[in-house]
Amino acid sequence: MQAHAPVPPRTLFLDTHDVARLIGILGLPACLRGLAGTLRADYLRWPEFDKEARIAAYSEQGTIELMPITDGTHYSFKCVNGHPGNGRHGLPTVMAMGALLDCDTGMIRLLGELTLTTALRTAAMSALAAQALARRDSHSMALIGNGAQSDFQALAFACLMGIRDLRLYDVDRGASERLARNLAAADLPGRPLSVRICESAAQAIRGADVVTTVTAFQGRARVLDAGLVEPGMHLNAVGGDCPGKTELDPAILRRADVFVEFPPQTRKEGEIQQMPADFPVTELWRVLAGDAPGRTRADQVTLFDSVGFALEDYSALRFLQAQAEAHRVGTWVDVTPGQSDPRDLYGWLLGELQDVPALVS
Ligand SMILES: NC(=O)c1ccc[n+]([C@@H]2O[C@H](COP(=O)([O-])OP(=O)(O)OC[C@H]3O[C@@H](n4cnc5c(N)ncnc54)[C@H](O)[C@@H]3O)[C@@H](O)[C@H]2O)c1
């Protein structure tokens, strides 16, 4: 008799169409809200996670990163790239895949696309940080960099922060026009979005309550000069996310109160890589937990120096798993061979090869 029933070794696989279908079933606003709620709940469990800065392979063209994390019950990782010149090859700047495993057995529970999911989780994370850091009466946002991530940032801030006035700027006007068209077609509850394409970053930023920078440039960019930053602004800096790749004038960092995900990673990859190693920052999870102040004055400049942390992909994978199982979306695949005797892997192979006898010789 077997001591243990074999664990059904099937893995749920979610491709881009599955994730799009889930978004269709839930509706994008509910999906962003659900994701932000999951991110918040997991950030409040911060001490339970075994955390490390991501492991990166750098080249002149971009970065490929591996982002593992575990809470002792589940283990997740994402493999993601950032190649700002990928448009030349007809490829997106950012592409990702990831997996969720059980710690007790190592069984791979979920395997899936994380490209669309990264855009969603990054936007939900930005809005979650802004809920804690931006002025409560914020209603306008400048969105600098109008590529693949930008629609999701705009919609997350509209759905979760009540932003209704969007000013767009991109060095490529065609990118802003595409974004404006997509936003005009978006079906959002509440007041309609007002969307204006601007001629410069300065024009977009003037008078904005929130400024989101989400550009892609493989080098030290100056998307935002310190002179443009006004008292009370919240800055959501998303595009500077690896060594040598930043968006902000360092003078802004000296002027703002800076909030980060995981300091050992952000000091290497974020805007604060431009500052000394002891530059003061506050971990966002402490603000969410009520352990550290966020915004304390209406005229304070706050900055979320976002680089993207493995915990956010863990949350996104768990959210996807729950929703996909509830709505029966995805395909069960055999990533692990399902032999009845777990030690007889070769016997399982022989069984498979019965259908192709020519290969057995
Ligand atoms: N922090 C995070 O968690 C996170 C997650 C995903 C992506 N990112 C980063 O976000 C950035 C944007 O990603 P994407 O997928 O939207 O890239 P993308 O290539 O699709 O779009 C980038 C846009 O930025 C514009 N741009 C470049 N330099 C500019 C400048 N100086 N001023 C205005 N616009 C400028 C480009 O014309 C392009 O339209 C990337 O740098 C990526 O690495 C960060």
The ligand as an SDF file (V2000), in Angstrom:
LIG
                    3D

 44 48  0  0  0  0  0  0  0  0999 V2000
    8.9770   50.2120  -11.3940 N   0  0  0  0  0  0  0  0  0  0  0  0
    8.4050   49.1530  -11.8810 C   0  0  0  0  0  0  0  0  0  0  0  0
    7.8510   48.3170  -11.1540 O   0  0  0  0  0  0  0  0  0  0  0  0
    8.3610   48.9650  -13.3680 C   0  0  0  0  0  0  0  0  0  0  0  0
    7.5550   47.9700  -13.9230 C   0  0  0  0  0  0  0  0  0  0  0  0
    7.4690   47.8720  -15.3160 C   0  0  0  0  0  0  0  0  0  0  0  0
    8.2160   48.7350  -16.1150 C   0  0  0  0  0  0  0  0  0  0  0  0
    9.0350   49.6650  -15.5380 N   0  0  0  0  0  0  0  0  0  0  0  0
    9.8020   50.6020  -16.3590 C   0  0  0  0  0  0  0  0  0  0  0  0
    8.8850   51.5350  -16.8940 O   0  0  0  0  0  0  0  0  0  0  0  0
    9.4330   52.1010  -18.0780 C   0  0  0  0  0  0  0  0  0  0  0  0
    8.3870   52.1710  -19.1730 C   0  0  0  0  0  0  0  0  0  0  0  0
    8.0550   50.8760  -19.5880 O   0  0  0  0  0  0  0  0  0  0  0  0
    7.1310   50.6790  -20.8830 P   0  0  0  0  0  0  0  0  0  0  0  0
    6.8720   49.2310  -20.9660 O   0  0  0  0  0  0  0  0  0  0  0  0
    5.9910   51.6360  -20.8520 O   0  0  0  0  0  0  0  0  0  0  0  0
    8.1540   51.1510  -22.0120 O   0  0  0  0  0  0  0  0  0  0  0  0
    7.8330   51.6280  -23.5040 P   0  0  0  0  0  0  0  0  0  0  0  0
    9.1050   51.5010  -24.2630 O   0  0  0  0  0  0  0  0  0  0  0  0
    6.6130   50.9380  -24.0130 O   0  0  0  0  0  0  0  0  0  0  0  0
    7.4540   53.1830  -23.3480 O   0  0  0  0  0  0  0  0  0  0  0  0
    8.3830   54.1380  -22.9170 C   0  0  0  0  0  0  0  0  0  0  0  0
    7.9600   55.5090  -23.4700 C   0  0  0  0  0  0  0  0  0  0  0  0
    8.8250   56.5040  -22.8820 O   0  0  0  0  0  0  0  0  0  0  0  0
    9.0320   57.4960  -23.8710 C   0  0  0  0  0  0  0  0  0  0  0  0
   10.1870   58.3130  -23.4920 N   0  0  0  0  0  0  0  0  0  0  0  0
   11.5010   57.9640  -23.4760 C   0  0  0  0  0  0  0  0  0  0  0  0
   12.2520   58.9940  -23.0160 N   0  0  0  0  0  0  0  0  0  0  0  0
   11.3820   60.0000  -22.7150 C   0  0  0  0  0  0  0  0  0  0  0  0
   11.5490   61.3110  -22.1710 C   0  0  0  0  0  0  0  0  0  0  0  0
   12.7510   61.7920  -21.8560 N   0  0  0  0  0  0  0  0  0  0  0  0
   10.4510   62.0860  -21.9960 N   0  0  0  0  0  0  0  0  0  0  0  0
    9.2240   61.6080  -22.3130 C   0  0  0  0  0  0  0  0  0  0  0  0
    9.0040   60.3680  -22.8370 N   0  0  0  0  0  0  0  0  0  0  0  0
   10.0750   59.5770  -23.0250 C   0  0  0  0  0  0  0  0  0  0  0  0
    9.1860   56.6960  -25.1590 C   0  0  0  0  0  0  0  0  0  0  0  0
    9.0000   57.4960  -26.3010 O   0  0  0  0  0  0  0  0  0  0  0  0
    8.0980   55.6280  -24.9800 C   0  0  0  0  0  0  0  0  0  0  0  0
    6.8710   56.0320  -25.5470 O   0  0  0  0  0  0  0  0  0  0  0  0
   10.6400   51.2340  -18.4350 C   0  0  0  0  0  0  0  0  0  0  0  0
   11.8140   51.9580  -18.1080 O   0  0  0  0  0  0  0  0  0  0  0  0
   10.4970   50.0030  -17.5700 C   0  0  0  0  0  0  0  0  0  0  0  0
   11.7430   49.4250  -17.2530 O   0  0  0  0  0  0  0  0  0  0  0  0
    9.1140   49.7920  -14.1860 C   0  0  0  0  0  0  0  0  0  0  0  0
  1  2  1  0
  2  3  2  0
  2  4  1  0
  4  5  1  0
  4 44  2  0
  5  6  2  0
  6  7  1  0
  7  8  2  0
  8  9  1  0
  8 44  1  0
  9 10  1  0
  9 42  1  0
 10 11  1  0
 11 12  1  0
 11 40  1  0
 12 13  1  0
 13 14  1  0
 14 15  2  0
 14 16  1  0
 14 17  1  0
 17 18  1  0
 18 19  2  0
 18 20  1  0
 18 21  1  0
 21 22  1  0
 22 23  1  0
 23 24  1  0
 23 38  1  0
 24 25  1  0
 25 26  1  0
 25 36  1  0
 26 27  1  0
 26 35  1  0
 27 28  2  0
 28 29  1  0
 29 30  1  0
 29 35  2  0
 30 31  1  0
 30 32  2  0
 32 33  1  0
 33 34  2  0
 34 35  1  0
 36 37  1  0
 36 38  1  0
 38 39  1  0
 40 41  1  0
 40 42  1  0
 42 43  1  0
M  CHG  2   8   1  16  -1
M  END
$$$$
